[in-house]
Amino acid sequence: MKWYFGVAVAIVAMSSLTTPSVAQTFKVQKFSIGGEGGTDYLTAEPGTGRVFVSRGTHVMVLDGIKGTVIGDIPETPSTHGIALVPAANHGFTTNRGDSTVTMFDLKTLAVVKKIKVAVGGLDGIMYDDFTNRVILTNHSKPGTAVAIDPVSGAITGQAELEDTAPEGAASDGKGKLFVNNEGKNTIQVLDAKEMKVLSSWPLDSLDGPTGIAYDRTTDRIFTGCGKTSAVLNALTGKIVATIKNGDGVDALGWDPSEKLIYLPAGRDSSVTIVHEDSPDTYTTVATVATARGAKTISVDPVKHVAYLFQPTYGPPPADAKPDPSGRRARGPVTGAFLYVISH
């Protein structure tokens, strides 16, 4: 059964700025989706309303406007991320369970091939338009960034990173990639064509960088961290602003035409929405309530809508033990919900 409702949002008071932002009111719709499996990343397809959601062993395709299931990509064991390349009519999923990338047809959702990635630890994934390649960021030992041709599916490059837990990556569209290293609290800069590390930028006292985005009009990098996120000048590597947000950020959303940054906090059940007033000035315009655990987000920059997805869980069995990473065991999935933020 599908249902939704709007929830009120809290508008955070803004300080007086040279170029003040206008406070904005955001609406949240909540759709009951159901289905099996946990989740990690989700990806909104620009302009179509389709949302691709990782569900553990499969990828669920949703109509984000109606809140309905419209397709499914099976056999993606321990899937984490999804990247879309419309020009090649291909999508890609990272499957940590069997260390493969599933390449699928964007129109039909049919699987085209499974690409074996020997380094293992598959996690983040994005598309770099400068080199026309899909970039994987892998929790391997050592961490790696791997490049894949979006037409053939061939692996065309690899870089060794300084951390075993690289998270999100972003492109400046001019030949550089920027990778968040969660364990080392750094951003590494890569030559996108050569897949060669150029430099490493420390994030000072900031903790656990995960989500990342790049504003190509101002050459600013947005890096989502625990409780306090940062803005860096991509030409110098210097932190030019910090942003207070909730705890438990694992991705961030960026709407370039509206100049809005979305920071989801899974531990605090909220999304902090921030406006870029100028390259070095940022104003929090709203804090929106979502759900505990909702830590990843994807923005449709055409429809100007942000999406989050979060399952709910029953109690774990009495004899359940933490997983190898130390996280407490979860019970069975009892529901799953899509959250749609608009204004």
Secondary structure, 3 states (H helix, E strand, C coil): CCCCCEECCECCCCCCCCCCCCCCCCEEEEEECCCCCCCCCEEECCCCCEEEEECCCCEEEEECCCCEEEEEECCCCCEEEEEEEHHHCEEEEEECCCCEEEEEECCCCCEEEEEECCCCCEEEEEEECCCCEEEEEECCCCCEEEEECCCCCCEEEEEECCCCCEEEEEECCCCEEEEEECCCCEEEEEECCCCEEEEEEECCCCCCCCCEEEECCCCEEEECCCCEEEEEECCCCCEEEEEECCCCCCCCEEECCCCEEEEEECCCCEEEEEEEEECCEEEEEEEEECCCCCCCCEEECCCCEEEEEEEEECCCCCCCCCCCCCCCCCCCEEEEEEEEEEC
